[in-house]
Amino acid sequence: MPALKAKRVIHFVWNTGWYRGVMLRPFWGEAFFILSVPGEYYKKEGITMNKQEQLDGIRNSAMEELNGISSLKDLDAIRIKYLGKKGEVTAVLKTMGSLDPKERPLVGKKANEVRGEIQEAIDKKTTELKAKKQEEELKAEKIDVTLPGKEVELGHKHPLSIVLDEVKEIFLGMGFNIAEGPEVEWDYYNFEALNLPPDHPARDTQDTFYITEKMLLRTQTSPVQIRVMENQEPPIRIIAPGRVFRSDAVDATHSPLFHQIEGMVVDENVTMADLKGTLEIFAKKLYGEDTKIRLRPHHFPFTEPSCEIDISCFKCGGKGCPMCKGEGWIEILGGGMVHPKVLENGGIDPDKYSGFAFGIGLERIVMFRFGLDDMRLLYENDMRFLEQF
Ligand SMILES: [Zn+2]
């Protein structure tokens, strides 16, 4: 009987999975007595000790790993490995439910201690690594004052602006003001008021870009003369630098866009001598004290009489060279006495007032000034060229 009983118990033990704690011990006689208890219960003391040892092991390996790392990223990996939701310490805490209620506090206390120790070590290491990182950053940023400085690339004026500014200074010094006019201009101001009626042949040489039949891109700065006269009583002394446009193909001496500097003086008793004197001072200031000027008769519809003005070659002094094509003189501008009709169109009485006007091609004087043989260089924005000024 007892043997049968024992067999049944064994069967029960195996089926319920308590086998860890099964003890088969000889009792008396030839029978066996089965003592079966849950393993956790039977070896509770030993298991508590195991948990504590396990926690010690976890702490030791965490500390070891912490000692070996050198980056904040590794540090985070360690925190996850030991203290994270699926971390090793957490895993131990999760098994608390299966412990004997009396033992739970012991293991729980130990687990909390270990968790606290690891957390503390992680915090310490974090501070340490952050300080190290900051120190390294500071070291990297440290300024070595003995190193040569980085060269700052300074911009500078374009050759057109360099010469234009000089021209402005020269005329401002002679009491001129600077006037401006629109680049998109009425046909009336650009041609008609300047004595160039619609059928005038001189219009052919100034073909431009039309916005409408009556509105165009100005071909010259001369329309500013009319605009100033309409708005100002004599004495008038102005220069009007600006962009002008012609329907020309680009080549070494032509561009559909270029610059002129208009000049005009209107007052009582202004004569051709005033024009010559003014332009002589201008030429000497721009090209040097030895520069001479020469006036050659010419024709412009808006001046009468008209002239072209040459300067003595600043390169050869008038002896003749490639710059002046062997002539000793270089043409730099056109001018003359303002036509009485133009004064009238500007609302000024030609019987009381007279004036002179001139137009300078800025590109031309810039090219002479710097010895350039191709106008396109001024517009191409090639740094190898521009850096030379
Ligand atoms: Zn010359």
Residues whose N, C-alpha, C, O or C-beta is under 5 A from the ligand:
A	BS01	ZN	C313 K315 C316 G320 C321 M323 C324 G328
